Structure formats: C-alpha cells, structure tokens
Amino acid sequence: MTDYGNFTPVIQQLADRVKTMVIEEAAIENWANKIKKEQKIEPSLYGKYDVKRGLRDINGKGVLAGLTEISEVYAYKLDDEGNYLPDELGRQIPDEGRLFYRGIDVEQLVDGFMRDDRFGFEEAAYLLLFGDLPTAQQLEEFNGVLSSYRNLPKNFTRDVIMKAPSRDMMNALARSVLTLYSYDKKADDTSIENVLRQSLELISRFPVLSVYSYQAYCHYYNDQSLFIHSPKPELSTAENILHLLRADGKYTDLEAKMLDLALVLHAEHGGGNNSTFTTHVVTSSGTDTYSAIAAALGSLKGPKHGGANIKVVQMFDNIKENVKDWSDDEEIAAYLRKLLRKEAFDHSGLIYGMGHAVYSLSDPRARVLGSCVKKLSEEKGMDNEYNLYSRVERLAPKVISDERKIYKGVSANVDFYSGFIYHMLDLPPELYTPLFAIARIAGWSAHRMEELLNSNKIIRPAYRAVRDRREYKKLEDR
C-alpha cells in the first residue's frame, strides 16, 4: 500500500502558493483599477495649458526640438528661406513628399545604384555616417570593414543567443546589444572614434543577431531543425540576411536587390521619429552606445512605430478572405469603408499602410517601392496580390476622404509595400521589425554621433503638475 504521508508537505506548499497567487492577482487588479480611476488627467487641461501632446501642434506639425544635417523629411511647400508657405487660411500647403539623405534626394540615390545594378545599403550607410557619397575605393574599404565585423564574439551565439531564446525578436536583439557591452573593453568611451567603431560593429552584426535569434526561437519554441550559417564576407548586407535565414542559403539576385532597396529606404527618416529621438534623448545623458541603441530598439518595437508593416500584411490577408472579386472596385471600396467604420479586421478604424504623420500627398519611399514591386510579384507568380494592393492604394484615399474630414490628404506610406515585399520574399513576420532595425541602425548611429558632437545639454522637456496640493495624513487617520 502506498504511503502518501511524505507528500503532504509538498501538497500543502503547492496549495499555499496557489492561494498566494490568487491574493496577489486580486490585489494587482484592485490597484490597477485605482490607477485607472484616479490618475486619468482631464483632457481639457491639455488645451488650457497649450500642451503639445506627442510634441506636435494642433495641425500635427512636430515641435522643433533640434537641428540635424543627416536627413530632411519634406512634405510642405517652403519659401526661399525654408519657412512654410501658408494658404489663405494660414495652413501649410501640402506638397509631394521627398526624403533627403545628407541633402541628396533618396530617389536619386536609389536611381544611381540601381542603374549600376549595385547594392545600395552600404553606400547609404556611408553617406549617413560620413556626410558624403563614397568613391569606389572608399566604398570598397567600407565594405571590407563591415565584413570584418560581422562575426560575433567567440561563444556569443552559444552563451547568449542559444541559452536564452526569446519569443520576441526585438527583445532578443535588445538583450544581445546590451550584452555586447560586456565584450567591449572600451564600452563607456564616448569619443567619436570609439562610438564610430561601435556603430560599425552594430551595423555589421544586427543581421546576424536578428537571424540567429530567430533560428533559436524556431528550434526551441517551434521544435524545428536548427541551422546556423556563418556570414560570408563577400556578400552584401541584404545577401547575408537571406543566406543566413534560409536553410539552403540560396536566393535570387532580384530577391536580394529588393531587400537591399527596402533597407536603403528604412535607413533614416529625420531626427523626430520616435526611435531616433529616443537615441538623441538617451545619448544626451552621456550613457554608452549599447544603452542608447537598446533604448531605440525598445521604441521601434512599439506597434505605433515599427510594427505597422505586419499589420498591413495581416489586413490584406483579411481582405483576401472577405472580398470575393479582387478586381471589383466597388466591392473593395465597400470593405475599406467597413475597416474605417470599425466593422472589420481588428476594429481599429484604420486602413493600415495609408497615411503618415508628415507626408500627405505622397511618401517618396512608397513611390520607390511601388515602382519596383511589380517585377518581384511577377517573379513570384503573385500578380493578383499585386493588383489588389494597387487597387487598395488607389481607392483608399477616396474612401478615407469620403468618410473623414482630412485637410492634408492621405497616401500610401512605406509600410504599405514593404510588408508585401517581405511576404513575397517569404520572410517570417517575426523578423519584419528587426529588419527595420537592421536598416535604421545606420541612421541611429549617425544621430548619436551628431548629438555627441553638437549638444552638451541633457534633453529635459517640461511637464506641468496639475494635481492639487494636499496635507500629509498620519497612518491612523487615513
């Protein structure tokens, strides 16, 4: 006969733990309800004190917080002195969107390397970091430096990436970046020479860190076979991503060139976007490179910033399931109205991939991607999907205009087509936002050095206190 007496203490411990957990959950729920009830600020106070919520004015224009030479996001007509031209009502006049890297129109940059049938991300990174386009010799030297930095420190893959895999690749990437601090003998040195070296290492290693983290996730969480390819020094950043990601390491030239194009267009977008501004803010405190970039990664992870292209792909999957005839404009427009009225998909009231905080008439990045994506869709046999995207891009602005009063207009943004490109490349959704980071680390690095060079003040905006003052009460009187 089995003696269960020895199990009694263990069972009692489990019962006590369950009881404690129930009490903890109830307490947290009560405290959370208290916070939600008592700490909500009256919305009218923001208008009373002229608070620029989101650091934007009532028209959505960003509050001027700094100066930069790295890039320019142009969306409204300017006079000869760079001031906004007003219309008869004093509002800014929308213009076709343009994006400049170090004063060079990104569309001209793209046209240059595509006409030469070259990869462009490394050239764009050089331009952002150093301020000028590289000569052929400088570009070759730069590529050589990046290639020499791609390999991770000894045993890093085993000890950091494989031993603690994460379900979220952005968290895994941020953790890896912070851990690299421990492998750097000059981690806290903020001289430009050292920060440049750290930046080049991070630009080189982001693809490896991201893809290896994804492979570990697939193996440990999805029970898939584990394969780890070493980066190849002769390959570009885009080529190495596909080589590292795919089991057979194979890809077509068009696939690599389209991924490279997406990286170029995501590499930089002004100092005011959330993750780049985060880089400036954290850098201004005097902290190390790894901490500043980890903070930027935390910002980019947010669905309001870096996760939009995933939403676009998911939304189109939903459209394809619910729209029977993909060539019927009326049926598509009717479903778009359902999206805006919160009657379909995620009930957010949004058509993802349409509209931008700055651009109104057009997003230059979307123009470039849209002009190139058709060729990839033909290679992949996805013409029908491409035609559906084109129809939604054409119909959505009219539907949005009919449903809502939007002065500045609305157009497709970069996320509209980038998610479709990643989908056609059979890239996993878990890597969509890390791919954004792989590109944007070039811009973050340039902005970090610009902040170190040009500002000696910590960034500290003001918040106005609106809680009434009260007297302290003794514990027994509360």
RAHU-V423090 format. One record per residue. N is the residue number from 1. SS is DSSP state (H for helix, E for strand, - for the rest). PHI is phi in radians with two decimals (999 if undefined). D_CENTER is the distance of its C-alpha to the mean C-alpha in whole Angstrom. Layout:
n=N ss=SS phi=PHI d_center=D_CENTER
n=N ss=SS phi=PHI d_center=D_CENTER
//
This chain:
n=1 ss=- phi=999 d_center=63
n=2 ss=- phi=-1.28 d_center=59
n=3 ss=- phi=-1.66 d_center=59
n=4 ss=- phi=-1.61 d_center=56
n=5 ss=H phi=-1.06 d_center=57
n=6 ss=H phi=-1.20 d_center=55
n=7 ss=H phi=-1.54 d_center=52
n=8 ss=H phi=-0.99 d_center=53
n=9 ss=H phi=-1.06 d_center=51
n=10 ss=H phi=-1.15 d_center=48
n=11 ss=H phi=-1.09 d_center=48
n=12 ss=H phi=-1.14 d_center=48
n=13 ss=H phi=-1.10 d_center=45
n=14 ss=H phi=-1.11 d_center=43
n=15 ss=H phi=-1.11 d_center=45
n=16 ss=H phi=-1.13 d_center=44
n=17 ss=H phi=-1.16 d_center=40
n=18 ss=H phi=-1.08 d_center=40
n=19 ss=H phi=-1.09 d_center=42
n=20 ss=H phi=-1.11 d_center=40
n=21 ss=H phi=-1.10 d_center=36
n=22 ss=H phi=-1.10 d_center=38
n=23 ss=H phi=-1.12 d_center=39
n=24 ss=H phi=-1.08 d_center=35
n=25 ss=H phi=-1.09 d_center=33
n=26 ss=H phi=-1.12 d_center=36
n=27 ss=H phi=-1.12 d_center=36
n=28 ss=H phi=-1.11 d_center=32
n=29 ss=H phi=-1.09 d_center=32
n=30 ss=H phi=-1.11 d_center=35
n=31 ss=H phi=-1.15 d_center=33
n=32 ss=H phi=-1.11 d_center=30
n=33 ss=H phi=-1.09 d_center=32
n=34 ss=H phi=-1.13 d_center=33
n=35 ss=H phi=-1.09 d_center=30
n=36 ss=H phi=-1.13 d_center=29
n=37 ss=H phi=-1.42 d_center=33
n=38 ss=H phi=-1.78 d_center=33
n=39 ss=- phi=-1.97 d_center=30
n=40 ss=- phi=-1.40 d_center=29
n=41 ss=- phi=-1.41 d_center=29
n=42 ss=- phi=-1.05 d_center=31
n=43 ss=- phi=-0.98 d_center=29
n=44 ss=H phi=-1.12 d_center=32
n=45 ss=H phi=-1.14 d_center=32
n=46 ss=H phi=-1.13 d_center=28
n=47 ss=H phi=-1.28 d_center=30
n=48 ss=H phi=-1.02 d_center=34
n=49 ss=- phi=-1.72 d_center=32
n=50 ss=- phi=0.94 d_center=30
n=51 ss=- phi=-1.41 d_center=27
n=52 ss=- phi=-1.50 d_center=23
n=53 ss=H phi=-1.10 d_center=21
n=54 ss=H phi=1.19 d_center=18
n=55 ss=H phi=0.93 d_center=19
n=56 ss=E phi=-2.30 d_center=20
n=57 ss=- phi=-1.44 d_center=23
n=58 ss=- phi=-1.12 d_center=25
n=59 ss=- phi=-1.59 d_center=24
n=60 ss=- phi=1.58 d_center=20
n=61 ss=- phi=-1.32 d_center=21
n=62 ss=E phi=-1.18 d_center=19
n=63 ss=- phi=-1.24 d_center=21
n=64 ss=- phi=-1.20 d_center=22
n=65 ss=- phi=-2.08 d_center=21
n=66 ss=- phi=-3.09 d_center=21
n=67 ss=- phi=-2.13 d_center=22
n=68 ss=- phi=-2.57 d_center=20
n=69 ss=- phi=-1.85 d_center=22
n=70 ss=- phi=-1.37 d_center=18
n=71 ss=E phi=-2.71 d_center=17
n=72 ss=E phi=-2.32 d_center=18
n=73 ss=E phi=-1.82 d_center=17
n=74 ss=E phi=-1.88 d_center=20
n=75 ss=E phi=-2.52 d_center=21
n=76 ss=E phi=-2.32 d_center=24
n=77 ss=- phi=-1.19 d_center=28
n=78 ss=E phi=-2.13 d_center=29
n=79 ss=- phi=-1.52 d_center=32
n=80 ss=- phi=-1.13 d_center=33
n=81 ss=- phi=-1.72 d_center=32
n=82 ss=- phi=1.50 d_center=29
n=83 ss=- phi=-1.62 d_center=29
n=84 ss=E phi=-1.16 d_center=28
n=85 ss=- phi=-1.45 d_center=31
n=86 ss=E phi=-1.57 d_center=32
n=87 ss=- phi=-1.53 d_center=34
n=88 ss=- phi=-1.15 d_center=37
n=89 ss=- phi=-1.74 d_center=35
n=90 ss=- phi=1.45 d_center=33
n=91 ss=- phi=-1.59 d_center=30
n=92 ss=E phi=-1.14 d_center=28
n=93 ss=- phi=-1.67 d_center=28
n=94 ss=E phi=-1.08 d_center=25
n=95 ss=E phi=-2.44 d_center=25
n=96 ss=E phi=-1.03 d_center=23
n=97 ss=E phi=-1.19 d_center=20
n=98 ss=E phi=-2.45 d_center=20
n=99 ss=E phi=-2.25 d_center=17
n=100 ss=E phi=-2.07 d_center=19
n=101 ss=E phi=-1.76 d_center=18
n=102 ss=- phi=0.90 d_center=21
n=103 ss=- phi=1.50 d_center=23
n=104 ss=E phi=-1.78 d_center=23
n=105 ss=E phi=-1.03 d_center=22
n=106 ss=H phi=-1.10 d_center=19
n=107 ss=H phi=-1.20 d_center=21
n=108 ss=H phi=-1.24 d_center=24
n=109 ss=H phi=-1.04 d_center=22
n=110 ss=H phi=-1.10 d_center=21
n=111 ss=H phi=-1.05 d_center=24
n=112 ss=H phi=-1.13 d_center=26
n=113 ss=H phi=-1.35 d_center=24
n=114 ss=H phi=-1.28 d_center=25
n=115 ss=H phi=-1.13 d_center=28
n=116 ss=- phi=-1.50 d_center=29
n=117 ss=- phi=1.00 d_center=27
n=118 ss=- phi=-2.00 d_center=25
n=119 ss=- phi=-1.42 d_center=22
n=120 ss=- phi=-2.01 d_center=20
n=121 ss=H phi=-1.09 d_center=17
n=122 ss=H phi=-1.12 d_center=19
n=123 ss=H phi=-1.13 d_center=21
n=124 ss=H phi=-1.12 d_center=18
n=125 ss=H phi=-1.09 d_center=17
n=126 ss=H phi=-1.04 d_center=21
n=127 ss=H phi=-1.04 d_center=21
n=128 ss=H phi=-1.16 d_center=18
n=129 ss=H phi=-1.30 d_center=20
n=130 ss=H phi=-1.91 d_center=23
n=131 ss=- phi=1.63 d_center=23
n=132 ss=- phi=-2.37 d_center=25
n=133 ss=- phi=-1.20 d_center=25
n=134 ss=- phi=-1.39 d_center=27
n=135 ss=- phi=-1.29 d_center=30
n=136 ss=H phi=-1.02 d_center=31
n=137 ss=H phi=-1.20 d_center=32
n=138 ss=H phi=-1.14 d_center=29
n=139 ss=H phi=-1.17 d_center=27
n=140 ss=H phi=-1.11 d_center=29
n=141 ss=H phi=-1.13 d_center=29
n=142 ss=H phi=-1.10 d_center=25
n=143 ss=H phi=-1.07 d_center=25
n=144 ss=H phi=-1.13 d_center=27
n=145 ss=H phi=-1.13 d_center=26
n=146 ss=H phi=-1.04 d_center=22
n=147 ss=H phi=-1.08 d_center=24
n=148 ss=H phi=-1.23 d_center=26
n=149 ss=H phi=-1.68 d_center=24
n=150 ss=- phi=-1.14 d_center=22
n=151 ss=- phi=-1.19 d_center=24
n=152 ss=- phi=-1.39 d_center=23
n=153 ss=- phi=-0.98 d_center=26
n=154 ss=- phi=-0.96 d_center=29
n=155 ss=- phi=1.19 d_center=29
n=156 ss=H phi=-1.09 d_center=25
n=157 ss=H phi=-1.05 d_center=24
n=158 ss=H phi=-1.22 d_center=27
n=159 ss=H phi=-1.43 d_center=27
n=160 ss=H phi=-1.91 d_center=24
n=161 ss=H phi=-1.33 d_center=22
n=162 ss=H phi=-1.40 d_center=24
n=163 ss=- phi=-1.41 d_center=26
n=164 ss=- phi=-2.46 d_center=23
n=165 ss=- phi=-1.13 d_center=21
n=166 ss=- phi=-2.10 d_center=18
n=167 ss=- phi=-1.31 d_center=18
n=168 ss=- phi=-2.02 d_center=14
n=169 ss=H phi=-1.25 d_center=12
n=170 ss=H phi=-1.22 d_center=10
n=171 ss=H phi=-1.15 d_center=13
n=172 ss=H phi=-1.10 d_center=15
n=173 ss=H phi=-1.15 d_center=13
n=174 ss=H phi=-1.10 d_center=13
n=175 ss=H phi=-1.11 d_center=17
n=176 ss=H phi=-1.09 d_center=17
n=177 ss=H phi=-1.08 d_center=16
n=178 ss=H phi=-1.12 d_center=18
n=179 ss=H phi=-1.24 d_center=21
n=180 ss=H phi=-1.04 d_center=21
n=181 ss=H phi=-0.93 d_center=23
n=182 ss=H phi=-1.23 d_center=26
n=183 ss=H phi=-1.70 d_center=26
n=184 ss=- phi=-1.90 d_center=26
n=185 ss=- phi=-1.21 d_center=30
n=186 ss=- phi=-2.11 d_center=28
n=187 ss=- phi=-1.05 d_center=25
n=188 ss=- phi=-1.67 d_center=26
n=189 ss=- phi=-1.32 d_center=27
n=190 ss=- phi=-1.80 d_center=25
n=191 ss=- phi=-1.16 d_center=27
n=192 ss=H phi=-1.05 d_center=26
n=193 ss=H phi=-1.03 d_center=27
n=194 ss=H phi=-1.29 d_center=26
n=195 ss=H phi=-1.13 d_center=22
n=196 ss=H phi=-1.10 d_center=22
n=197 ss=H phi=-1.05 d_center=23
n=198 ss=H phi=-1.09 d_center=21
n=199 ss=H phi=-1.11 d_center=18
n=200 ss=H phi=-1.10 d_center=20
n=201 ss=H phi=-1.11 d_center=20
n=202 ss=H phi=-1.19 d_center=16
n=203 ss=H phi=-1.01 d_center=15
n=204 ss=H phi=-1.22 d_center=18
n=205 ss=H phi=-1.62 d_center=17
n=206 ss=H phi=-0.97 d_center=14
n=207 ss=H phi=-1.06 d_center=15
n=208 ss=H phi=-1.18 d_center=18
n=209 ss=H phi=-1.05 d_center=16
n=210 ss=H phi=-1.19 d_center=14
n=211 ss=H phi=-1.21 d_center=16
n=212 ss=H phi=-1.07 d_center=19
n=213 ss=H phi=-1.10 d_center=17
n=214 ss=H phi=-1.20 d_center=17
n=215 ss=H phi=-1.10 d_center=21
n=216 ss=H phi=-1.14 d_center=22
n=217 ss=H phi=-1.07 d_center=20
n=218 ss=H phi=-1.07 d_center=22
n=219 ss=H phi=-1.30 d_center=25
n=220 ss=H phi=-1.44 d_center=26
n=221 ss=H phi=-1.79 d_center=24
n=222 ss=H phi=-1.93 d_center=25
n=223 ss=- phi=1.02 d_center=28
n=224 ss=- phi=-1.70 d_center=27
n=225 ss=- phi=-1.11 d_center=29
n=226 ss=- phi=-1.77 d_center=27
n=227 ss=- phi=-2.37 d_center=27
n=228 ss=- phi=-2.19 d_center=25
n=229 ss=- phi=-1.60 d_center=26
n=230 ss=- phi=-1.46 d_center=26
n=231 ss=- phi=-1.11 d_center=24
n=232 ss=- phi=-1.80 d_center=26
n=233 ss=- phi=-1.10 d_center=27
n=234 ss=- phi=-1.44 d_center=28
n=235 ss=- phi=-1.63 d_center=24
n=236 ss=- phi=-1.30 d_center=21
n=237 ss=H phi=-1.03 d_center=18
n=238 ss=H phi=-1.10 d_center=17
n=239 ss=H phi=-1.10 d_center=21
n=240 ss=H phi=-1.13 d_center=20
n=241 ss=H phi=-1.03 d_center=17
n=242 ss=H phi=-1.19 d_center=20
n=243 ss=H phi=-1.09 d_center=23
n=244 ss=H phi=-1.23 d_center=21
n=245 ss=H phi=-1.42 d_center=20
n=246 ss=- phi=-1.57 d_center=23
n=247 ss=- phi=-1.01 d_center=26
n=248 ss=- phi=-1.59 d_center=28
n=249 ss=- phi=1.20 d_center=26
n=250 ss=- phi=-1.75 d_center=27
n=251 ss=- phi=-2.87 d_center=25
n=252 ss=- phi=-1.60 d_center=26
n=253 ss=H phi=-1.10 d_center=26
n=254 ss=H phi=-1.12 d_center=24
n=255 ss=H phi=-1.04 d_center=21
n=256 ss=H phi=-1.14 d_center=20
n=257 ss=H phi=-1.20 d_center=21
n=258 ss=H phi=-1.22 d_center=18
n=259 ss=H phi=-1.15 d_center=16
n=260 ss=H phi=-1.03 d_center=16
n=261 ss=H phi=-1.06 d_center=16
n=262 ss=H phi=-1.07 d_center=13
n=263 ss=H phi=-1.11 d_center=12
n=264 ss=H phi=-1.04 d_center=14
n=265 ss=H phi=-1.31 d_center=12
n=266 ss=H phi=-1.75 d_center=9
n=267 ss=- phi=-1.18 d_center=10
n=268 ss=- phi=-2.85 d_center=11
n=269 ss=- phi=-2.75 d_center=11
n=270 ss=- phi=1.40 d_center=13
n=271 ss=- phi=-1.47 d_center=14
n=272 ss=- phi=-1.64 d_center=13
n=273 ss=- phi=-1.11 d_center=10
n=274 ss=H phi=-1.00 d_center=9
n=275 ss=H phi=-1.26 d_center=8
n=276 ss=H phi=-1.25 d_center=10
n=277 ss=H phi=-1.10 d_center=13
n=278 ss=H phi=-1.03 d_center=12
n=279 ss=H phi=-1.02 d_center=13
n=280 ss=H phi=-1.10 d_center=16
n=281 ss=H phi=-1.06 d_center=17
n=282 ss=H phi=-1.23 d_center=18
n=283 ss=H phi=-1.05 d_center=19
n=284 ss=- phi=-1.10 d_center=22
n=285 ss=- phi=-1.37 d_center=23
n=286 ss=- phi=1.59 d_center=24
n=287 ss=- phi=-1.36 d_center=22
n=288 ss=- phi=-1.37 d_center=22
n=289 ss=H phi=-1.08 d_center=19
n=290 ss=H phi=-1.14 d_center=18
n=291 ss=H phi=-1.17 d_center=17
n=292 ss=H phi=-1.13 d_center=15
n=293 ss=H phi=-1.27 d_center=13
n=294 ss=H phi=-1.10 d_center=13
n=295 ss=H phi=-1.13 d_center=12
n=296 ss=H phi=-1.09 d_center=9
n=297 ss=H phi=-1.10 d_center=8
n=298 ss=H phi=-1.08 d_center=10
n=299 ss=H phi=-1.17 d_center=8
n=300 ss=H phi=-1.12 d_center=4
n=301 ss=H phi=-1.08 d_center=6
n=302 ss=- phi=-1.03 d_center=8
n=303 ss=- phi=-1.11 d_center=8
n=304 ss=- phi=-1.36 d_center=9
n=305 ss=- phi=-2.08 d_center=5
n=306 ss=- phi=-1.70 d_center=3
n=307 ss=- phi=-1.73 d_center=6
n=308 ss=H phi=-1.17 d_center=8
n=309 ss=H phi=-1.18 d_center=9
n=310 ss=H phi=-1.12 d_center=11
n=311 ss=H phi=-1.10 d_center=13
n=312 ss=H phi=-1.08 d_center=14
n=313 ss=H phi=-1.08 d_center=15
n=314 ss=H phi=-1.12 d_center=17
n=315 ss=H phi=-1.11 d_center=18
n=316 ss=H phi=-1.19 d_center=20
n=317 ss=H phi=-1.04 d_center=21
n=318 ss=H phi=-1.18 d_center=23
n=319 ss=H phi=-1.09 d_center=24
n=320 ss=H phi=-1.11 d_center=26
n=321 ss=H phi=-1.33 d_center=27
n=322 ss=H phi=-1.91 d_center=29
n=323 ss=- phi=-1.74 d_center=30
n=324 ss=- phi=-1.26 d_center=33
n=325 ss=- phi=-1.91 d_center=33
n=326 ss=- phi=-1.24 d_center=30
n=327 ss=- phi=-1.80 d_center=32
n=328 ss=- phi=-1.67 d_center=33
n=329 ss=H phi=-1.04 d_center=32
n=330 ss=H phi=-1.17 d_center=33
n=331 ss=H phi=-1.18 d_center=32
n=332 ss=H phi=-1.13 d_center=29
n=333 ss=H phi=-1.08 d_center=29
n=334 ss=H phi=-1.10 d_center=31
n=335 ss=H phi=-1.28 d_center=28
n=336 ss=H phi=-1.09 d_center=25
n=337 ss=H phi=-1.12 d_center=28
n=338 ss=H phi=-1.09 d_center=27
n=339 ss=H phi=-1.06 d_center=24
n=340 ss=H phi=-1.16 d_center=24
n=341 ss=- phi=-1.56 d_center=27
n=342 ss=- phi=1.08 d_center=25
n=343 ss=- phi=-1.85 d_center=28
n=344 ss=- phi=-2.60 d_center=25
n=345 ss=- phi=0.95 d_center=22
n=346 ss=- phi=-1.70 d_center=21
n=347 ss=- phi=1.04 d_center=23
n=348 ss=- phi=-1.51 d_center=20
n=349 ss=- phi=1.43 d_center=22
n=350 ss=- phi=-2.03 d_center=19
n=351 ss=- phi=-1.81 d_center=18
n=352 ss=- phi=-1.11 d_center=15
n=353 ss=- phi=1.58 d_center=14
n=354 ss=E phi=-1.98 d_center=16
n=355 ss=- phi=1.65 d_center=16
n=356 ss=- phi=-2.68 d_center=14
n=357 ss=- phi=-1.10 d_center=15
n=358 ss=- phi=-1.99 d_center=16
n=359 ss=- phi=-1.16 d_center=17
n=360 ss=- phi=-2.22 d_center=20
n=361 ss=- phi=-1.23 d_center=22
n=362 ss=- phi=-2.93 d_center=20
n=363 ss=- phi=-1.82 d_center=16
n=364 ss=H phi=-1.05 d_center=17
n=365 ss=H phi=-1.17 d_center=15
n=366 ss=H phi=-1.18 d_center=16
n=367 ss=H phi=-1.03 d_center=19
n=368 ss=H phi=-1.13 d_center=19
n=369 ss=H phi=-1.10 d_center=17
n=370 ss=H phi=-1.08 d_center=20
n=371 ss=H phi=-1.34 d_center=22
n=372 ss=H phi=-1.87 d_center=22
n=373 ss=H phi=-1.24 d_center=21
n=374 ss=H phi=-1.05 d_center=24
n=375 ss=H phi=-1.10 d_center=26
n=376 ss=H phi=-1.20 d_center=23
n=377 ss=H phi=-1.12 d_center=24
n=378 ss=H phi=-1.20 d_center=28
n=379 ss=H phi=-1.13 d_center=28
n=380 ss=- phi=-1.58 d_center=26
n=381 ss=- phi=1.17 d_center=29
n=382 ss=- phi=-2.10 d_center=26
n=383 ss=H phi=-1.06 d_center=28
n=384 ss=H phi=-1.09 d_center=28
n=385 ss=H phi=-1.12 d_center=24
n=386 ss=H phi=-1.09 d_center=24
n=387 ss=H phi=-1.10 d_center=26
n=388 ss=H phi=-1.14 d_center=25
n=389 ss=H phi=-1.02 d_center=22
n=390 ss=H phi=-1.09 d_center=24
n=391 ss=H phi=-1.16 d_center=26
n=392 ss=H phi=-1.12 d_center=23
n=393 ss=H phi=-1.07 d_center=22
n=394 ss=H phi=-1.34 d_center=25
n=395 ss=H phi=-1.49 d_center=26
n=396 ss=H phi=-1.03 d_center=24
n=397 ss=H phi=-1.02 d_center=24
n=398 ss=H phi=-1.18 d_center=28
n=399 ss=H phi=-1.13 d_center=27
n=400 ss=H phi=-1.10 d_center=25
n=401 ss=H phi=-1.08 d_center=27
n=402 ss=H phi=-1.22 d_center=30
n=403 ss=H phi=-1.49 d_center=29
n=404 ss=- phi=-2.39 d_center=27
n=405 ss=- phi=-1.56 d_center=28
n=406 ss=- phi=-2.15 d_center=25
n=407 ss=- phi=-1.16 d_center=27
n=408 ss=- phi=-1.44 d_center=24
n=409 ss=- phi=1.46 d_center=24
n=410 ss=- phi=-2.55 d_center=21
n=411 ss=- phi=-2.59 d_center=19
n=412 ss=E phi=-1.15 d_center=17
n=413 ss=- phi=-1.83 d_center=13
n=414 ss=H phi=-1.06 d_center=11
n=415 ss=H phi=-1.21 d_center=10
n=416 ss=H phi=-1.05 d_center=14
n=417 ss=H phi=-1.79 d_center=15
n=418 ss=H phi=-1.12 d_center=12
n=419 ss=H phi=-1.08 d_center=12
n=420 ss=H phi=-1.14 d_center=16
n=421 ss=H phi=-1.09 d_center=16
n=422 ss=H phi=-1.07 d_center=14
n=423 ss=H phi=-1.13 d_center=17
n=424 ss=H phi=-1.17 d_center=20
n=425 ss=- phi=-1.41 d_center=19
n=426 ss=- phi=1.04 d_center=19
n=427 ss=- phi=-1.46 d_center=16
n=428 ss=- phi=-1.22 d_center=16
n=429 ss=H phi=-0.96 d_center=13
n=430 ss=H phi=-1.06 d_center=13
n=431 ss=H phi=-1.79 d_center=11
n=432 ss=H phi=-1.04 d_center=9
n=433 ss=H phi=-1.24 d_center=5
n=434 ss=H phi=-0.99 d_center=7
n=435 ss=H phi=-1.09 d_center=8
n=436 ss=H phi=-1.03 d_center=5
n=437 ss=H phi=-1.15 d_center=6
n=438 ss=H phi=-1.01 d_center=10
n=439 ss=H phi=-1.39 d_center=9
n=440 ss=H phi=-1.25 d_center=8
n=441 ss=H phi=-1.02 d_center=10
n=442 ss=H phi=-1.13 d_center=13
n=443 ss=H phi=-1.17 d_center=12
n=444 ss=H phi=-0.98 d_center=12
n=445 ss=H phi=-1.10 d_center=15
n=446 ss=H phi=-1.10 d_center=17
n=447 ss=H phi=-1.21 d_center=16
n=448 ss=H phi=-1.08 d_center=17
n=449 ss=H phi=-1.19 d_center=20
n=450 ss=H phi=-1.10 d_center=21
n=451 ss=H phi=-1.15 d_center=21
n=452 ss=H phi=-1.11 d_center=23
n=453 ss=H phi=-1.38 d_center=25
n=454 ss=H phi=-2.02 d_center=26
n=455 ss=- phi=-2.37 d_center=26
n=456 ss=- phi=-2.05 d_center=28
n=457 ss=- phi=-2.04 d_center=27
n=458 ss=- phi=-1.25 d_center=25
n=459 ss=- phi=-1.30 d_center=22
n=460 ss=- phi=-2.57 d_center=24
n=461 ss=- phi=-1.24 d_center=24
n=462 ss=- phi=-1.76 d_center=27
n=463 ss=- phi=-2.12 d_center=27
n=464 ss=- phi=-1.54 d_center=30
n=465 ss=- phi=-1.38 d_center=32
n=466 ss=- phi=-2.14 d_center=34
n=467 ss=- phi=-1.51 d_center=35
n=468 ss=- phi=-1.10 d_center=39
n=469 ss=- phi=-1.34 d_center=41
n=470 ss=- phi=-2.43 d_center=43
n=471 ss=- phi=-1.50 d_center=46
n=472 ss=- phi=-1.22 d_center=45
n=473 ss=- phi=-1.96 d_center=47
n=474 ss=- phi=-1.09 d_center=49
n=475 ss=H phi=-0.97 d_center=48
n=476 ss=H phi=-1.30 d_center=51
n=477 ss=H phi=-1.75 d_center=50
n=478 ss=- phi=-1.43 d_center=47
//
